[in-house]
C-alpha cells in the first residue's frame, strides 16, 4: 500500500477510517423492556472487565447542533452532489452524526442531537434525503441493468473458479466522472447515504422516537430497508456487492488491484463498498422497526409482515451471512482463515472454535427474528403457510445452548420453533383472511422522487453544472471535507490504526485540569498536574501513571470541608473539556487526627482514580469550638 497515489490513499483512508464506517454506529447495548438483551461484546474487545464510560468529547456544541439541524432541508435528485449539498450533508451532518453517537455512548440521557432532530421535525427530511441519494446512485450514477442482462460481479469480486468480471458502466455519469478525474466527490456523496442511515438508526433506537414518524415516512423506510436487505440476501453468483466482500483475496492481490485500477474501477469499487455498508446499517434499522412494530401504522405493519415478509428475509441473512467469510491469505487455496465483520466495518480473523460467538451484525437479525416471532402483534397478523413454515424452520439448527447463553431471548425463539414444527398450517394463505382483494398504501415519497424523471437528462445536467467544473485536485468542497479528518480531536477519537476500545485512546491523553466541587459549592478547587512529579505504578489492569496535582483554591482564604462530603470532580484532558466526571459521597471521621485519604473513581471502570488527602482542623475561640477539613494533597492515576 505504500505505492498509492495521493488520491488512491485518500480513498483507501476514506473506506477504512472508523469515523466513516457503520458498524460502530449500530447500537445494541441493551433493549428497553422485558424483552431486553444482555450486552453483546465483540470477542476481540471482550476482556472480562466492566467497560468504562463512553467518550465525553464535544465535536458539535448544543447551539451549533441546533443551528445545523434547523438548516436541514431536502435536495432533489438533480441537486445531489452540489456545493450546498456537500456543505450541509457531507460536512455538517457528518460532524453531527459523530456527535450523536458520542452522546449516545455517554448513557447520561443528554442526546441533544437526537432531541434537536425530533424538535425541529427533521427525521422526515433525513429519510427523504436517503431516498434521493439511493435514486441518484441507482439511476443517475450507473444505469440500472436490464432484466435480460446477466448481472456481472465486481471488478474485485471473484467467482469460485477465480474469474472476475466487471459491470458495464459505459455511457453513464460514472464514466464521465472518471474521464474528468472526479472520483472523490462521488465517493463522499455515496458515503452521505451511509451516514444518514446510521443517524436514522440512532434516532429510532427509542420507541418514543419511532412514534414521531408519519405514515409516509414509515412506509418509505420499511420499503428502503427491504431493498437493502434484499441486496444482501441475493445469491452470491448474482451479487457483485457481496462478492467484493466475500472474495477479497490476499493483501498482495488487493494492493495490486488498487495500484493498477482505473478511475472508473475506483468509482465502481466505492459504489459497491458504500452499498454494502449502507445495507448493513439498514439491517439494524429494520431490527428497530421490528422491535417497535406495535406502534407502527397498519400499512407499515402490513409491509413488514406480508408485502416484504421481513421474517423470511432474515432467514438467508442468518443461513448465508454476508458478514462471515473464508479468505485466502496466500496463493495457496488451502491457506484460508475465517473472518467476521466487526465494529468499524473491519474484517477480523476468528478462530474456528469461536465462530459461534455472536457479533453485532449477526445479533441484529436474531433480535429481529425474536420480535417477529414472539411479539403478540406479529403472532396475530402473520399468516403462516407451508412454505413459510419450512423456510423458517431452517433456523432451528442454529439455535443451541451457546447461542442462548449469548442472547437469552433466543429461548423464546427456540420454543416458538418447536411449537411451529408440530403445528398444522394451510398450504397457502391470503392476506386479509381469504380476501382476494388487497389494498395497501403506496410509497408516496419514493414514487414522487422517481415519477416523470428522465435519468439520462438528469445525468447530463449534473455533469455540466456540478462535476465538469472541477477535478478532485481543485475541488474546494473536497478540501473542506478533508478538514474533518485533519482535525486533531477527530483523529484522536477515530484513530484508524487503533485496535483497542476507542476510550483507551482518550484516557491516555494528559489531564489538563480537574474542577472539584462539594455539594452546592461549585468549583472550589482547580487541580492541575505538576509536570515533573509523575511516577509509573504497576497494577493488575496494566501500568498506570500517578501524577501529583497542584491545588488552586477559587475562594478567598482557606475553604473548610464538612465531614459529610458530596464531591464531584470534572476532568478535562488535552483538546477535550469536561471529558469525565467522578463523584463520591462519603463521611470523614473527626476522631482521626492523621490525614484521611479518599478516592473518587477506579481506573478499571472509570479510567481515572482521583485520590484526595484531608486533614482535620480545629478552630477554638472564646465562644465555641468548630472543626472542619482542609484539602492537603491530590493525585490522579490514569492508564499509560
C-alpha positions as a printed Julia matrix, in Angstrom:
640×3 Matrix{Float64}:
   0.0     0.0     0.0
   2.99    2.31    0.05
   2.7     2.79   -3.71
  -0.71    4.51   -3.63
  -1.1     7.81   -5.37
  -2.4    10.64   -3.2
  -6.0    10.15   -4.3
  -5.8     6.38   -4.01
  -4.53    6.77   -0.48
  -7.23    9.28    0.36
  -9.9     6.9    -0.89
  -8.32    3.99    0.92
  -8.36    6.12    4.07
 -11.96    7.09    3.36
 -13.05    3.46    3.01
 -11.3     2.2     6.12
 -11.39    5.14    8.53
 -13.57    4.16   11.51
 -15.21    7.55   11.6
 -16.63    6.8     8.15
 -17.91    3.33    8.87
 -21.18    2.0    10.03
 -20.91   -0.88   12.39
 -19.7     1.19   15.29
 -22.95    3.15   14.79
 -25.15    0.03   15.29
 -26.37    0.35   18.86
 -27.38   -2.92   20.51
 -26.12   -2.37   24.01
 -29.44   -3.33   25.52
 -33.14   -3.01   24.79
 -35.68   -1.28   26.96
 -38.24   -3.64   28.46
 -38.92   -7.21   29.41
 -37.51   -8.1    26.01
 -34.12   -6.67   26.95
 -30.87   -8.29   25.95
 -27.57   -8.6    27.67
 -24.8    -6.54   26.12
 -23.26   -8.1    23.04
 -19.48   -7.81   23.15
 -17.19   -8.43   20.22
 -14.79  -11.27   21.07
 -11.68   -9.26   20.28
 -12.72   -6.41   22.57
 -14.01   -8.53   25.48
 -11.63   -8.62   28.42
 -13.87   -9.64   31.3
 -13.81   -6.15   32.82
 -16.53   -3.56   33.09
 -16.3    -1.12   30.22
 -15.64    2.45   31.24
 -17.96    5.29   30.39
 -18.07    6.21   26.74
 -16.37    9.18   25.15
 -17.42   12.54   26.52
 -16.0    14.71   23.8
 -17.66   17.62   22.06
 -17.34   17.92   18.3
 -20.54   19.91   17.83
 -21.87   22.06   20.67
 -25.54   22.14   21.62
 -26.12   25.52   19.97
 -24.28   24.55   16.79
 -26.22   21.28   16.61
 -29.49   23.23   16.88
 -28.35   25.52   14.07
 -27.28   22.64   11.8
 -30.47   20.67   12.35
 -32.66   23.73   11.78
 -30.92   24.32    8.42
 -31.53   20.8     7.09
 -33.73   20.63    4.04
 -34.48   18.27    1.18
 -32.49   18.2    -2.06
 -33.96   16.94   -5.35
 -32.05   14.21   -7.16
 -30.56   16.66   -9.66
 -29.03   18.69   -6.78
 -27.3    15.71   -5.16
 -23.57   16.47   -5.15
 -23.89   20.24   -5.46
 -21.83   22.52   -3.24
 -24.72   23.32   -0.85
 -25.44   19.59   -0.56
 -21.79   18.78    0.22
 -21.6    21.56    2.81
 -24.77   20.55    4.65
 -24.73   16.76    4.37
 -21.1    15.99    3.61
 -19.62   18.28    6.27
 -22.18   19.45    8.84
 -24.24   16.24    9.08
 -21.05   14.15    9.21
 -19.94   16.05   12.31
 -23.47   15.92   13.67
 -23.54   12.14   13.3
 -20.22   11.74   15.13
 -21.53   13.88   17.98
 -24.82   11.97   18.14
 -23.02    8.68   18.64
 -20.66   10.15   21.21
 -23.69   11.46   23.15
 -25.29    8.02   22.94
 -22.17    6.42   24.39
 -22.34    8.69   27.43
 -25.52    6.99   28.66
 -26.43   10.1    30.64
 -29.61   10.85   28.71
 -28.31   14.07   27.13
 -28.68   13.13   23.46
 -29.13   16.69   22.29
 -28.53   15.92   18.61
 -31.39   13.41   18.5
 -33.59   15.76   20.53
 -32.9    18.58   18.06
 -33.85   16.36   15.12
 -37.14   15.49   16.78
 -37.85   19.03   18.0
 -37.37   20.53   14.53
 -39.2    17.56   12.92
 -36.28   16.75   10.62
 -36.5    12.95   10.75
 -38.63   13.01    7.61
 -36.05   15.21    5.87
 -33.32   12.67    6.65
 -35.43    9.81    5.28
 -36.29   11.72    2.08
 -32.62   12.6     1.54
 -31.62    8.95    1.91
 -34.2     8.02   -0.72
 -32.92   10.75   -3.06
 -29.31    9.54   -2.77
 -30.42    5.95   -3.32
 -32.2     7.03   -6.51
 -29.13    9.01   -7.6
 -26.71    6.1    -7.25
 -29.18    3.66   -8.8
 -30.47    5.63  -11.79
 -28.02    8.5   -12.34
 -24.54    7.35  -11.35
 -24.98    3.96  -13.03
 -27.82    2.91  -15.28
 -29.97    0.1   -13.84
 -29.31   -3.25  -15.57
 -31.91   -4.55  -17.98
 -33.93   -7.57  -16.95
 -32.45   -9.74  -19.66
 -28.87   -8.73  -18.87
 -26.76  -11.04  -16.81
 -25.7    -9.35  -13.62
 -21.94   -9.21  -13.53
 -19.76   -9.25  -10.48
 -17.47   -6.63   -9.06
 -14.07   -5.96  -10.55
 -12.62   -7.24   -7.31
 -15.27   -9.84   -6.71
 -14.21  -13.31   -7.74
 -16.36  -16.24   -8.62
 -15.49  -19.55   -7.02
 -13.45  -20.5   -10.06
 -11.37  -17.35   -9.6
 -12.69  -15.43  -12.61
 -13.54  -11.79  -12.15
 -15.87   -9.8   -14.35
 -16.96   -6.18  -14.24
 -20.23   -4.35  -14.58
 -20.64   -2.32  -17.72
 -20.54    1.37  -16.78
 -20.4     2.72  -20.31
 -22.45    5.78  -21.25
 -23.15    6.63  -17.61
 -22.34    9.51  -15.29
 -19.72    7.31  -13.63
 -17.8     7.0   -16.89
 -17.84   10.76  -17.43
 -16.68   11.35  -13.85
 -13.75    9.01  -14.48
 -12.81   10.95  -17.59
 -12.86   14.16  -15.53
 -10.89   12.69  -12.57
 -13.78   13.39  -10.16
 -13.92   10.22   -8.11
 -13.64   11.74   -4.63
 -16.77   13.85   -4.8
 -18.67   10.77   -5.92
 -17.22    8.77   -3.02
 -18.32   11.36   -0.46
 -21.83   11.53   -1.94
 -22.15    7.76   -1.56
 -20.87    7.97    1.99
 -23.56   10.52    2.92
 -26.22    7.81    2.46
 -24.4     5.59    4.95
 -24.06    8.48    7.41
 -27.75    9.41    7.21
 -28.83    5.8     7.51
 -26.69    5.49   10.63
 -28.16    8.66   12.12
 -31.7     7.4    11.46
 -30.71    4.11   13.1
 -29.66    6.0    16.22
 -32.84    8.09   16.33
 -35.06    5.0    16.06
 -33.36    3.29   19.0
 -36.02    4.62   21.36
 -39.67    3.73   20.99
 -40.95    7.24   21.59
 -38.81    8.49   18.7
 -40.36    5.97   16.29
 -43.78    7.44   17.1
 -42.59   10.76   15.62
 -42.54    9.33   12.08
 -45.58    9.97    9.93
 -47.21    7.23    7.87
 -45.48    8.13    4.61
 -42.03    8.08    6.23
 -42.76    4.76    7.95
 -43.81    3.11    4.71
 -40.87    4.57    2.79
 -38.36    3.46    5.44
 -39.8    -0.07    5.61
 -39.51   -0.37    1.83
 -35.98    1.08    1.83
 -34.75   -1.41    4.44
 -36.36   -4.25    2.49
 -34.47   -3.25   -0.66
 -31.17   -3.08    1.24
 -31.66   -6.44    2.94
 -32.65   -7.98   -0.38
 -29.35   -6.76   -1.84
 -27.51   -8.58    0.97
 -29.56  -11.75    0.63
 -29.27  -12.03   -3.14
 -27.45  -15.23   -4.24
 -23.71  -14.72   -4.31
 -23.3   -15.52   -8.02
 -25.58  -12.58   -8.91
 -24.41  -10.23   -6.16
 -21.3    -8.17   -7.02
 -21.61   -6.19   -3.78
 -21.29   -9.27   -1.55
 -18.8   -10.89   -3.93
 -16.41   -7.98   -3.37
 -16.51   -8.6     0.38
 -16.58  -12.41    0.25
 -13.76  -12.91   -2.26
 -11.44  -10.12   -1.19
  -8.26  -12.04   -1.98
  -4.89  -11.73   -0.29
  -3.34   -8.46    0.83
  -0.95   -8.59   -2.13
  -3.82   -9.07   -4.57
  -5.77   -6.18   -3.06
  -2.72   -3.9    -3.19
  -2.05   -4.84   -6.8
  -5.66   -4.2    -7.76
  -5.77   -0.79   -6.05
  -2.46    0.19   -7.62
  -3.48   -0.77  -11.15
  -7.2     0.02  -11.25
  -8.59    2.78  -13.41
 -10.58    5.69  -12.04
 -13.78    4.09  -13.37
 -12.98    0.9   -11.47
 -12.24    3.02   -8.42
 -15.69    4.6    -8.62
 -17.23    1.17   -9.05
 -15.35   -0.19   -6.02
 -16.51    2.74   -3.9
 -20.07    2.21   -5.06
 -20.04   -1.45   -4.02
 -18.32   -0.72   -0.69
 -20.78    2.02    0.27
 -23.75   -0.07   -0.82
 -22.57   -2.87    1.45
 -22.0    -0.58    4.44
 -25.38    1.05    3.95
 -27.12   -2.31    3.65
 -25.52   -3.46    6.92
 -26.78   -0.36    8.74
 -30.21   -0.7     7.11
 -30.45   -4.19    8.63
 -30.05   -2.56   12.04
 -32.76   -0.02   11.16
 -35.02   -2.92   10.16
 -34.41   -4.51   13.53
 -35.63   -1.32   15.27
 -38.73   -1.28   13.07
 -39.42   -4.9    14.05
 -38.84   -4.12   17.71
 -41.35   -1.25   17.66
 -43.79   -2.81   15.2
 -46.68   -2.5    17.65
 -46.69    1.32   17.34
 -46.17    1.46   13.57
 -49.12    2.3    11.31
 -51.13   -0.62    9.95
 -49.77   -0.01    6.45
 -46.18   -0.31    7.71
 -47.04   -3.45    9.7
 -48.58   -5.0     6.6
 -45.46   -4.29    4.56
 -43.21   -5.83    7.22
 -45.3    -8.95    7.72
 -46.84   -9.54    4.3
 -45.56   -7.41    1.43
 -41.84   -7.79    2.17
 -42.06  -10.53    4.8
 -39.13   -9.4     6.95
 -39.16  -12.69    8.84
 -38.45  -14.68    5.69
 -35.83  -12.11    4.61
 -33.88  -12.75    7.8
 -33.51  -16.46    7.01
 -30.9   -16.14    4.21
 -29.03  -13.46    6.19
 -28.61  -15.99    9.0
 -28.23  -19.04    6.79
 -25.65  -17.47    4.44
 -24.38  -14.47    6.42
 -22.7   -11.79    4.29
 -20.67  -10.74    7.35
 -18.78  -14.05    7.61
 -16.22  -15.22    5.07
 -13.29  -17.52    4.42
 -10.4   -15.57    2.91
  -7.24  -16.78    1.27
  -4.14  -15.34    2.94
  -1.66  -16.67    0.38
  -1.6   -18.02   -3.16
  -2.38  -21.49   -1.85
  -6.1   -22.33   -1.96
  -5.77  -24.3     1.28
  -4.28  -21.4     3.25
  -7.51  -19.74    4.4
  -8.79  -18.07    7.54
 -12.26  -17.38    8.89
 -13.14  -13.7     9.26
 -16.15  -11.83   10.62
 -17.31   -8.26   10.24
 -16.82   -6.33   13.48
 -17.05   -2.69   14.51
 -15.7    -0.03   12.15
 -16.6    -2.27    9.23
 -13.44   -4.2     9.93
 -12.96   -7.84    8.97
 -11.16   -9.67   11.77
  -9.76  -13.15   11.93
 -11.8   -15.57   14.03
 -10.62  -18.96   15.23
 -12.82  -21.86   14.05
 -13.79  -22.69   17.63
 -15.05  -19.1    18.11
 -17.33  -18.94   15.07
 -20.4   -19.31   17.28
 -19.57  -16.08   19.1
 -22.27  -13.62   18.01
 -21.14  -10.32   16.55
 -23.3    -7.22   16.43
 -24.18   -7.73   12.76
 -25.36  -11.27   13.43
 -27.28  -10.21   16.51
 -29.39   -7.71   14.58
 -31.04  -10.48   12.55
 -31.64  -12.7    15.58
 -33.19   -9.8    17.52
 -35.47   -9.06   14.59
 -36.48  -12.73   14.41
 -37.24  -12.66   18.13
 -39.63   -9.73   17.78
 -41.26  -11.05   14.61
 -41.96  -14.46   16.15
 -42.67  -13.65   19.79
 -44.5   -10.33   19.86
 -48.27  -10.51   20.14
 -48.87   -8.19   17.17
 -46.83  -10.37   14.83
 -48.37  -13.61   16.03
 -51.85  -12.25   15.43
 -51.17  -10.79   11.99
 -48.56  -13.12   10.46
 -50.25  -15.64    8.15
 -48.34  -18.92    8.23
 -48.4   -21.4     5.37
 -46.39  -24.47    4.44
 -43.74  -22.53    2.54
 -43.19  -20.01    5.33
 -43.1   -22.76    7.92
 -40.49  -24.85    6.09
 -38.4   -21.81    5.28
 -38.48  -20.56    8.86
 -37.61  -23.95   10.36
 -34.24  -23.73    8.59
 -33.18  -21.53   11.51
 -33.85  -24.2    14.15
 -30.5   -25.9    13.57
 -28.65  -22.73   14.62
 -30.38  -22.45   17.97
 -28.27  -24.16   20.62
 -27.04  -23.57   24.14
 -24.07  -21.48   23.02
 -26.35  -19.08   21.17
 -28.86  -18.88   24.01
 -26.15  -18.04   26.54
 -25.18  -15.02   24.43
 -28.75  -13.97   23.55
 -31.08  -15.25   26.27
 -34.18  -14.12   24.36
 -33.49  -16.88   21.84
 -35.01  -19.26   24.39
 -38.42  -17.93   23.33
 -37.48  -18.33   19.66
 -36.5   -21.97   20.29
 -39.85  -22.6    21.96
 -41.65  -20.96   19.02
 -39.73  -23.15   16.54
 -40.58  -26.29   18.47
 -44.26  -25.33   18.52
 -44.13  -24.46   14.82
 -42.7   -27.87   13.94
 -45.77  -29.52   15.47
 -48.26  -27.04   14.1
 -50.51  -27.83   11.13
 -50.63  -24.9     8.7
 -52.54  -24.49    5.42
 -50.87  -24.9     2.05
 -51.41  -21.28    1.11
 -52.84  -18.26    2.88
 -54.13  -14.98    1.55
 -53.68  -11.73    3.44
 -56.95  -10.38    4.72
 -58.31  -13.75    5.87
 -59.2   -15.2     2.5
 -59.97  -11.97    0.68
 -58.75  -11.81   -2.9
 -58.83   -8.02   -2.84
 -55.91   -6.31   -1.11
 -55.37   -2.59   -0.66
 -52.12   -1.12    0.54
 -50.63    2.34    0.75
 -48.22    3.41   -1.98
 -44.73    4.6    -1.05
 -45.5     8.2    -1.97
 -42.04    9.52   -1.09
 -40.13    7.23   -3.44
 -42.85    7.44   -6.06
 -42.58   11.23   -6.0
 -38.8    11.03   -6.49
 -38.93    8.57   -9.4
 -42.01    9.78  -11.27
 -41.55   11.64  -14.57
 -37.76   11.6   -14.42
 -35.52   11.49  -17.47
 -32.46    9.99  -15.8
 -30.22   10.47  -18.8
 -31.04   14.16  -18.88
 -30.5    14.43  -15.11
 -27.04   12.85  -15.52
 -26.14   15.24  -18.37
 -27.35   18.27  -16.42
 -25.45   17.24  -13.29
 -22.25   16.69  -15.21
 -22.5    20.09  -16.88
 -23.46   22.08  -13.78
 -21.65   20.22  -10.97
 -18.99   17.68  -11.9
 -17.38   19.07  -15.03
 -16.37   22.37  -13.41
 -13.58   20.96  -11.26
 -11.36   17.95  -10.67
 -10.53   16.32   -7.36
  -7.24   18.22   -7.16
  -9.0    21.6    -7.44
 -12.28   20.83   -5.66
 -12.8    23.26   -2.76
 -15.66   21.15   -1.37
 -13.32   18.17   -1.11
 -10.79   20.33    0.71
 -13.48   21.3     3.21
 -14.43   17.67    3.8
 -10.77   16.79    4.17
 -10.51   19.13    7.16
 -12.87   16.8     9.03
 -10.17   14.15    9.19
  -7.29   16.56    9.74
  -8.83   17.71   13.0
  -6.79   16.56   16.0
  -9.87   15.7    18.03
 -11.41   13.5    15.33
  -8.03   11.91   14.77
  -7.89   11.06   18.45
 -11.43    9.74   18.63
 -11.31    7.72   15.42
  -7.73    6.59   15.01
  -7.92    4.04   12.2
  -4.86    2.23   13.49
  -6.36    1.61   16.91
  -7.15   -1.98   17.83
  -8.25   -1.22   21.41
 -11.55    0.34   22.53
 -11.86    3.97   21.5
 -12.0     5.17   25.1
  -8.45    4.0    25.8
  -7.02    6.43   23.25
  -8.58    9.39   25.05
  -7.93    8.03   28.54
  -4.21    8.18   27.84
  -4.34   11.88   26.93
  -2.72   14.13   29.53
  -5.04   15.65   32.13
  -5.08   19.44   31.93
  -7.32   20.37   34.88
  -9.74   18.92   37.4
 -12.54   21.06   38.8
 -13.54   19.94   42.31
 -16.95   20.76   43.79
 -18.64   19.81   47.04
 -22.42   19.8    47.41
 -23.81   23.18   46.4
 -20.32   24.73   46.38
 -19.28   24.66   42.74
 -15.66   24.72   41.57
 -13.96   25.06   44.95
 -10.59   23.87   43.72
  -8.88   23.69   40.34
  -6.34   20.87   40.37
  -3.57   20.97   37.75
  -0.79   18.42   37.13
   2.75   19.09   38.3
   4.82   18.21   35.22
   7.89   16.85   36.96
   6.04   14.79   39.57
   4.89   11.64   37.75
   5.56    8.01   38.64
   4.62    4.74   36.95
   2.96    2.17   39.19
   2.05   -1.41   38.22
  -1.48   -2.74   38.68
  -3.47   -5.85   37.85
  -5.01   -3.94   34.93
  -1.74   -2.67   33.44
   0.71    0.07   34.26
  -0.67    3.41   35.46
   0.87    6.83   35.73
   0.29    8.65   39.04
   0.61   12.43   38.9
   0.69   14.87   41.79
  -1.72   17.78   41.45
  -1.28   21.39   42.42
  -4.14   22.87   44.46
  -5.68   26.21   43.39
  -8.47   27.33   45.71
 -11.0    29.54   43.95
 -12.31   31.03   47.21
 -10.73   33.69   49.39
  -8.92   32.26   52.37
  -8.94   28.6    53.24
 -12.0    26.55   52.34
 -13.2    24.19   55.06
 -14.98   20.96   54.1
 -17.62   19.43   56.34
 -17.23   15.85   57.43
 -20.12   14.82   55.15
 -18.64   15.03   51.69
 -20.53   15.04   48.39
 -17.71   15.53   45.93
 -17.77   15.91   42.15
 -14.63   16.12   40.04
 -14.84   17.19   36.39
 -11.77   16.05   34.47
 -10.57   17.88   31.36
  -7.91   16.4    29.1
  -5.93   17.81   26.23
  -8.33   19.09   23.49
 -11.43   17.85   25.36
 -13.1    19.83   28.13
 -15.29   18.1    30.72
 -14.26   14.67   29.45
 -15.09   12.62   32.55
 -16.97   13.24   35.81
 -16.18   11.38   39.02
 -18.34   11.6    42.14
 -18.31   10.28   45.69
 -20.5    10.62   48.78
 -18.65    9.75   51.96
 -18.05   10.84   55.53
 -14.76   11.75   57.23
 -14.05   10.96   60.85
 -13.48   13.7    63.4
 -11.75   11.17   65.67
  -8.76   10.65   63.36
  -6.04   13.26   63.66
  -3.91   11.95   60.81
  -4.63   12.86   57.18
  -7.5    10.84   55.73
  -7.4     9.63   52.11
 -10.41    9.11   49.89
 -10.63    8.04   46.25
 -13.02    9.07   43.51
 -13.34    6.55   40.69
 -11.48    3.38   39.74
  -9.11    3.14   36.8
 -10.52   -0.2    35.62
 -14.09    1.17   35.5
 -13.86    4.94   35.12
 -10.42    5.25   33.56
  -9.23    7.54   36.36
  -8.67    7.4    40.1
  -8.53   10.71   41.96
  -7.01   10.45   45.43
  -7.51   13.29   47.9
  -5.99   13.83   51.34
  -7.95   15.74   54.01
  -6.67   16.89   57.39
  -8.81   17.71   60.39
  -8.52   21.33   61.55
  -9.95   22.5    64.89
 -10.65   26.2    65.47
 -11.16   27.29   69.07
 -12.39   30.69   70.18
 -13.94   32.1    73.34
 -17.5    31.11   72.49
 -17.27   27.7    70.81
 -15.06   25.22   69.01
 -15.5    24.38   65.33
 -13.84   21.74   63.26
 -13.56   21.1    59.55
 -11.31   19.53   56.98
  -8.88   21.11   54.56
  -7.57   19.59   51.35
  -3.85   18.94   51.64
  -2.8    16.76   48.69
  -4.23   15.34   45.48
  -3.07   12.69   42.98
  -4.59   11.46   39.72
  -3.93    7.99   38.28
  -4.67    7.07   34.66
  -3.6     4.44   32.11
  -0.29    4.92   30.34
